[in-house]
Amino acid sequence: MKQLLFTLSLLLFINIGQAQDFLYKKDGTTISCKIREVKVDIIRFKRTDIKHSPVFEVKKEDIYKIQYKSGVIDILDPVYKVKMDTMGGKISSGEIEMVYVEGGTFIMGCTSEQSDCDNDEKPQHQVTLNSFYIGKYEMTQEQWKEVMGHNPSWFKNCESCPVESVTWNEIQKFIQKLNAKTGKNYRLPSEAEWEYAARGGKHSQGFKYSGSSRIDIIAWYDENSSSKTHSVGQKSPNELGIFDMTGNVWELCSDIYGPYSSDPLINPQGSMKGSKHVYRGGSWYNLESQCHISNRSDGNTFYYLNSDHGFRLALSK
């Protein structure tokens, strides 16, 4: 059953008993909706952009910081995210939040601000990408368990921590099951997509790490991780609002690991031969010098298990 993620920006004051406009934002587009009914414990509303829209329902207890004052709902924080079933208007759990990355052209590899480059990050080269979506967070143990029924991670008792210790084949099985469950076509990002998103896409400010040139602001790494993974989304995001692209766990890409070319490329998919896939981003285990955006790692992912290796998902536009 198709599911949608709405980011609701509600008016600060909604009069009870009257149909009032409010807005939701999806992929940068703002669409008007109307409140249909407000009771003590629930709010019901319809989308105005869908003919015969179902009535969606939000429980008062699920709305962040809501107060009732003299017959008026005062929403102290007007931004609230829900994932709804379009047939029944139910709020669902286990959502995978995706960030839209507008396509463009960038310089991939060892650019001047990276400074600690290894040879496999050279030569820098021009890459052009189509628009795509990428996970706002690394895939968590909870999300893996919901699909696969078990938790393979070395670091247990932290369902909001990234899932790790999974092989390429296990990840492909996870994606297949997830796609069958959701009706979508999730996949791993290409290495070029990963780096473009980590740099902030068209909003890049030229940071050394993903979101800052100060690693402690945006990453869990050797000096602050206490030798373990941490819940996703605890550090500051990058320019696109994506979390943990530096540190926490290395992130698997779809590419087979291989040397760079100086030739300009369009939507590159990596080497055509080899037995190792690319990991990007560094981890809780790595030194600061190993966590800059352009840094690359490789592993035989068909049997490779490591507690500092995980992944995030992508979607084609």
CORPEKA-V23103 format. One line per field, one symbol per residue. phi: phi as a letter, one per 20 degrees, with the letter a starting at -180 (. if undefined). psi: psi as a letter, one per 30 degrees, with the letter a starting at -180 (. if undefined). Layout:
BEGIN
phi: ???
psi: ???
END
This chain:
BEGIN
phi: .fccdddedeffccffncfdfbccdblnddceccfebcdfdbcdbceeedflgfeeccfgfeefldcdclmcedefdfdbdcdcffedmeeddmfdeddfdffrdbeeofegffmdfeffecffbecdcffbdcgfcffeffffffeenbceffeelbfeeffbmcegfffffgfffffffdmdcfbefffffgfffffnlfdgdmffdfoaedfffdbebgecellbfcgfmeefeefenddmfdmmcgdfdffffafedeffcclfdnfebpdddedcombgeefgfddfgefcccafffcfcbfdcbacdcbff
psi: kkkkjkjkjlkfkjkkfkjkklklkjhfkkkklkkekkaeflkkllkffkkhkljlkkkeffkkikkkjhgkjjjejfkkklkkkfefgkkllgljkkkkjklakljkailefeehklefgllllkkkklllklkflkkleeeeeeefgljfkejahifglkkahkleeeeeeeeeeeeeefgaillklleeeeeeeefgbfgkghleljflgjefefkjaefgfhhlllklgflklaffgkkgfkadkkkklfkkkllllfkklkhkgalfllgklkklflaffllefgglefkkllljffgjkkfgkbllllkk.
END
